[in-house]
Amino acid sequence: MTTAKAKAKTPLSSVAEAFEELAECVKSQGKNGSQNTTEGNNNKQHKPELELETFCDACSLVSVLFSSLGLAFKFAECEYVAKVGSLLEASKKVNTLQTIIDLDVANGSVRTAGSHSRNLRRVRQGLDLIRALFEQFLANDEPSLKNAATVAYSQVCAPFHTWTVRTAVYAGMYTLPSRDQLLQNLDETDKSAEKKMRRYIKASLPVIQYIDELYTSRNISLDW
């Protein structure tokens, strides 16, 4: 029974489940924080603290989704995996996402290449790219993923990439697997994939919003 259950857990199942747990953590801690706010801080909403290691463990599962898209998203996979790995290494010394940003703010290195705050921004974009791709995948039943991937990339990543990178990415869209090939790569059917993709979309949104608010609450813009 245990073996059968493990076999039934596809990569998409694992990702959806992990992000549902992250979303619940963000929501529940936010509620608890609000309840525990003292009278002297009534106008100050407590920010839930998300453990960096827990976050990285969930994000590591998403790399499988990038690899299932083949060469077209190889750039995203390589960058994403490297950034998650860097944050996971940082989790040995730093406990929460808030702390890594606060440390970089103190050091004046939030936007510096290689900083943990910058790496977190890139991981967040990777999560959002998968969310947008899933939304486009579910919005139509075209056999080709080119249009879905192009729209998702244009919405999430293109505004932050150079012309050279954008040109290479758009050219690579022709190497994407077909819709059926992607489903096969993920060990899913149309029906099972739809349910799990919707679960990820719903769960990832509060997590992405939570990360964005870590920056904006510290007066750090998101245009980079």
Secondary structure by P-SEA (a helix, b strand, c coil): caaaaaaaccaaaaaaaaaaaaaaaaaaaaaaaaaacccccccbbbbbbbbaaaaaaaaaaaaaaaaaacccaaaaaaaaaaaaaaaaaaccccccaaaaaaaaaaaccccccccaaaaaaaaaaaaaaaaaaaaaaaacccccaaaaaaaaaaacccccccaaaaaaaaaaccccccaaaaaaaacccaaaaaaaaaaaaaaaaaaaaaaaaaaaaacccccc
